[in-house]
């Protein structure tokens, strides 16, 4: 496909959403709201690693100790009421309608350099679509680096496969089972990661890939249906980033979103999303419309504090 990349689009967000559902990427310059969000995340990270510099701490700590520092840091950031308030402000600043926008919990990620930690809390994502993991086709992903990054610590987009299927085993993925088992185990995986995740089952055309580089508190905004992966970090410094996902209720009601070329998981992640203005849950009748089976004895909602 030919992929459009919008830099600081002047479009109203409704129009931008339609472009993103058609495979475009948007790169947003740092703005006061995302700067405040990133400053807050950096503050928590720096406090956790003190007196070490978080970017180089991996060279001074045994990997088990690094995991011990990171594991509590993630839920602390995710659940802090200040985080939610900052996120809401960052979305309002971009012109999103907070009454129609639903938001999941933000994630804090660390990708170490040189293969120091590649599993569990530091998992470097293999090529995947979020929609293989039961995300709705209307999902938008927001990714923000917390410190300077470059193409060797980026997210790679394999845009050849935007509209071309990749053979994959998402048909064996059950979101409720994953919530109940796979996620809670993340911190236990230090040297290898054996959690069952949907993957390509045949070679995909991964190159050329697009690797957007944005400044700290800048945003890479993209459809969760893009095939994307974590670039193996070779910078010598740990890459810290935050990401979160939004979905617009009007897209769900009107059936808008990215085309589904090869995603076949069971269950839906829609229950994880809460209305941006007041944290109201996703209406159950909307969830029901997207709920494709899944093991009801598992966990319907992702509860990161269980991790
Ligand atoms: Fe992803």
Boltz pocket constraint, residues with backbone or C-beta under 6 A from the ligand:
constraints:
  - pocket:
      binder: B
      contacts: [[A, 125], [A, 128], [A, 129], [A, 130], [A, 228]]
      max_distance: 6.0
